[in-house]
Amino acid sequence: MEKQPFNPLHGITLQTIVTILVEHFGFDHLGQQIKIKCFTDDPSIKSSLKFLRKTPWAREKVEALYIKNRHLFKPIS
């Protein structure tokens, strides 16, 4: 596997990204930032992951939100 020193998402799973965003912002705020039903209608981590894994444009928006705000989160151990 190649090293990706400049990829801010390298080594971070989608589940970790969604969990961090939910813990920091909550589903209400995520639903306002990214208008997708998995954040607004009966949201859960599991249903969000299922949707995001099948929907590249939505995943890109979630990853972009994470990158934009990563300075706010505690470092991942």
Secondary structure, 3 states (H helix, E strand, C coil): CCCCCCCCCCCCCHHHHHHHHHHHHHHHHHHHHCCCHHHHCCCCHHHHHHHHHHCHHHHHHHHHHHHHHHHHCCCCC
